[in-house]
Amino acid sequence: MSRSFGVATLLYSTDYLPGVFTLGYQLKRLIENKEAFKTCLIVTKPLYQNDLSDLSKKILGELFDEVVQVDPLKDQDLCMEQNAPNLTLLQRPELAFTFIKARLWELTQFDRVLYLDGDTLPLDEDFIKIFDVIPDQRSSQVVGSPDIGWPDMFNSGVLMLVPDMEMAARLQLFLLQHISMDGADQGILNQFFNPCCFMGTLNGLETNTNEWIRLPFIYNVTMPN
């Protein structure tokens, strides 16, 4: 039985269009002839329908195999409100939109998904070897590189995940019930998957059975460093 792999990114706002255009072009150039791999853009329905120009929609449709419009998360405004103080400390208010990343686990049309932030840039086609690192990955596992500033945490800009609707529901509930340590997606994803950062409960349990699997740092090197 053939398997399908997704390489996905997110468009949070129109400010992210230049990065998403660039990433989409690079992905199309590197993997367009690899049948098992499909590129995918996730965008909220209000952003796509109300804020994007017809030209932007046309370009996105040409760059990505799938443009998936999703609803905002349930109680997303409440989630953003309760995390606002931590984002203020970081002076990164634009990260308030990143909680929509929890929708990635709903991409069940793919067996596995490689997520790339819009400010990442794969250099050559060897980047897809990341799919071979953990061939038997489970939905309770997330694969990512250590963060340059906090090596006991993973950086959420490059992630390998296994889509699963039950896991997606659990993560979205956790997001509403807990405040992210950094006010954004990276903090809450580490609190959910990374035992080093687990705080609170998961479905009423005090222990975390989810797991972070470390990728070599070379898969997510930040340019200033």
C-alpha positions as CSV (number, residue, x, y, z in Angstrom):
1,M,0.0,0.0,0.0
2,S,1.5,3.3,-1.1
3,R,2.1,6.0,1.6
4,S,1.5,9.7,1.3
5,F,3.8,12.3,2.9
6,G,3.0,16.0,3.4
7,V,5.3,18.9,3.5
8,A,3.3,21.7,5.1
9,T,3.6,25.3,6.1
10,L,1.2,27.9,7.7
11,L,0.2,31.3,6.6
12,Y,-0.6,33.3,9.8
13,S,-1.2,36.7,8.2
14,T,-0.4,38.7,5.1
15,D,2.9,39.7,6.6
16,Y,4.1,36.1,6.2
17,L,3.4,36.0,2.4
18,P,6.9,36.7,1.2
19,G,8.3,33.9,3.3
20,V,5.6,31.5,2.3
21,F,6.0,32.4,-1.4
22,T,9.7,31.7,-1.1
23,L,9.3,28.4,0.7
24,G,6.6,27.3,-1.7
25,Y,8.8,28.0,-4.7
26,Q,11.8,26.2,-3.2
27,L,9.7,23.1,-2.3
28,K,8.1,23.0,-5.7
29,R,11.6,23.1,-7.3
30,L,13.0,20.4,-5.0
31,I,10.2,17.8,-4.7
32,E,7.7,18.3,-7.6
33,N,8.8,15.0,-9.3
34,K,8.6,12.9,-6.1
35,E,5.2,11.3,-6.2
36,A,5.0,10.3,-2.6
37,F,5.4,13.9,-1.4
38,K,2.8,16.7,-1.6
39,T,3.1,20.3,-0.5
40,C,0.4,21.8,1.7
41,L,-0.5,25.2,2.9
42,I,-2.7,25.7,5.9
43,V,-4.5,29.1,6.2
44,T,-7.6,30.2,8.2
45,K,-10.8,30.8,6.3
46,P,-11.1,34.4,7.4
47,L,-7.6,35.2,6.3
48,Y,-7.9,33.5,2.9
49,Q,-11.4,34.8,2.1
50,N,-11.2,38.3,3.4
51,D,-7.5,39.4,3.4
52,L,-5.7,37.8,0.5
53,S,-5.8,39.3,-3.0
54,D,-6.9,37.3,-6.0
55,L,-3.3,37.4,-7.2
56,S,-1.9,36.0,-3.9
57,K,-4.5,33.2,-4.0
58,K,-3.5,32.4,-7.6
59,I,0.2,32.2,-6.7
60,L,-0.4,30.1,-3.6
61,G,-2.5,27.7,-5.7
62,E,0.3,27.3,-8.2
63,L,3.0,26.8,-5.6
64,F,1.3,24.3,-3.3
65,D,-0.4,21.0,-4.2
66,E,-3.1,21.6,-1.5
67,V,-4.3,24.9,0.0
68,V,-6.3,23.8,3.1
69,Q,-8.6,26.4,4.6
70,V,-9.3,25.8,8.3
71,D,-11.5,27.3,10.9
72,P,-9.9,29.3,13.7
73,L,-9.4,27.1,16.8
74,K,-12.3,26.9,19.2
75,D,-12.1,29.8,21.7
76,Q,-9.0,31.0,19.9
77,D,-9.6,34.6,21.1
78,L,-9.7,33.4,24.7
79,C,-6.5,31.4,24.2
80,M,-4.8,34.5,22.7
81,E,-6.0,36.6,25.6
82,Q,-4.7,34.3,28.3
83,N,-1.3,34.0,26.7
84,A,-0.9,37.8,25.9
85,P,1.1,38.6,29.0
86,N,3.8,36.1,28.2
87,L,4.0,37.4,24.6
88,T,4.3,40.9,25.9
89,L,7.3,39.8,27.9
90,L,8.9,38.4,24.8
91,Q,7.9,41.5,22.8
92,R,6.5,39.2,20.1
93,P,2.8,40.0,19.7
94,E,2.8,38.6,16.1
95,L,3.2,35.1,17.6
96,A,-0.4,35.2,18.9
97,F,-1.6,33.6,15.7
98,T,0.7,30.6,15.9
99,F,-1.6,28.4,18.0
100,I,-3.4,27.5,14.8
101,K,-0.4,25.1,14.3
102,A,-2.5,22.6,16.4
103,R,-4.5,22.1,13.2
104,L,-1.5,20.2,11.7
105,W,-2.5,17.0,13.4
106,E,-5.8,17.1,11.5
107,L,-4.0,16.5,8.1
108,T,-5.0,12.8,8.1
109,Q,-4.9,12.6,4.3
110,F,-1.1,12.2,4.9
111,D,0.6,9.3,6.8
112,R,3.2,11.8,8.1
113,V,3.7,15.5,7.9
114,L,6.9,17.5,7.8
115,Y,6.0,21.0,9.0
116,L,8.2,24.0,8.0
117,D,7.8,27.5,9.3
118,G,7.5,30.2,6.6
119,D,11.0,31.5,7.4
120,T,12.7,28.2,6.8
121,L,14.5,27.3,3.6
122,P,15.5,23.8,2.6
123,L,18.8,24.0,0.7
124,D,18.5,20.8,-1.4
125,E,16.4,17.7,-1.9
126,D,18.2,15.8,0.8
127,F,16.0,17.5,3.3
128,I,13.4,14.9,2.7
129,K,15.7,12.3,4.3
130,I,14.2,13.6,7.6
131,F,11.3,11.2,6.9
132,D,13.8,8.3,7.3
133,V,15.0,9.3,10.7
134,I,12.0,7.7,12.6
135,P,10.2,5.5,10.1
136,D,7.9,4.0,12.7
137,Q,6.9,7.3,14.4
138,R,3.7,7.3,16.5
139,S,1.2,10.1,16.8
140,S,2.2,10.6,20.5
141,Q,5.7,11.5,19.2
142,V,7.0,14.7,17.7
143,V,10.3,15.0,16.0
144,G,12.3,18.2,16.2
145,S,15.7,19.8,16.6
146,P,16.8,21.4,19.9
147,D,16.3,25.1,20.2
148,I,19.5,27.2,19.9
149,G,18.6,29.2,23.1
150,W,16.9,26.4,25.1
151,P,18.4,23.0,24.1
152,D,16.1,21.1,26.5
153,M,13.2,22.3,24.3
154,F,12.6,21.6,20.6
155,N,12.2,24.4,18.2
156,S,8.8,24.3,16.6
157,G,9.9,25.7,13.2
158,V,10.7,22.3,11.8
159,L,8.6,19.4,13.0
160,M,7.8,15.8,11.9
161,L,4.4,14.6,13.1
162,V,1.9,11.8,12.6
163,P,-1.6,13.3,11.9
164,D,-4.3,11.8,14.2
165,M,-7.7,13.4,14.9
166,E,-7.8,12.2,18.6
167,M,-4.3,13.6,19.2
168,A,-5.4,16.9,17.5
169,A,-8.4,17.1,19.9
170,R,-6.3,16.4,22.9
171,L,-3.7,19.0,21.9
172,Q,-6.4,21.7,21.3
173,L,-8.0,21.0,24.7
174,F,-4.6,21.2,26.4
175,L,-4.0,24.5,24.7
176,L,-7.2,25.9,26.1
177,Q,-6.5,24.6,29.6
178,H,-2.9,25.7,30.0
179,I,-0.9,28.9,29.5
180,S,2.1,28.5,27.1
181,M,5.4,29.2,28.8
182,D,6.4,31.5,26.0
183,G,2.9,32.7,25.1
184,A,3.0,30.9,21.7
185,D,3.0,27.6,19.9
186,Q,6.6,26.5,20.8
187,G,5.9,26.7,24.5
188,I,2.6,24.8,24.5
189,L,3.9,22.1,22.1
190,N,6.8,21.5,24.4
191,Q,4.5,21.4,27.4
192,F,2.4,18.8,25.6
193,F,5.1,16.6,24.0
194,N,8.3,17.2,25.9
195,P,8.6,15.6,29.4
196,C,11.2,18.2,30.4
197,C,8.6,20.9,30.0
198,F,5.4,19.1,31.1
199,M,3.2,21.2,33.4
200,G,-0.3,20.4,34.5
201,T,-2.4,17.4,33.4
202,L,-3.2,15.5,30.2
203,N,-6.7,14.2,30.3
204,G,-6.7,14.3,34.1
205,L,-3.4,12.4,34.3
206,E,-0.4,13.9,36.1
207,T,2.1,12.1,33.8
208,N,2.9,12.8,30.2
209,T,3.2,9.7,27.9
210,N,4.0,11.9,24.8
211,E,7.5,12.1,23.6
212,W,10.0,14.5,21.9
213,I,12.4,12.7,19.6
214,R,15.5,14.8,18.9
215,L,16.6,15.6,15.4
216,P,20.2,16.6,14.7
217,F,20.6,20.3,15.0
218,I,21.6,20.5,11.3
219,Y,18.0,20.1,10.3
220,N,17.0,23.4,11.8
221,V,20.0,25.8,11.9
222,T,19.1,29.5,12.6
223,M,21.1,31.9,10.3
224,P,22.2,34.4,13.0
225,N,23.9,31.6,14.9
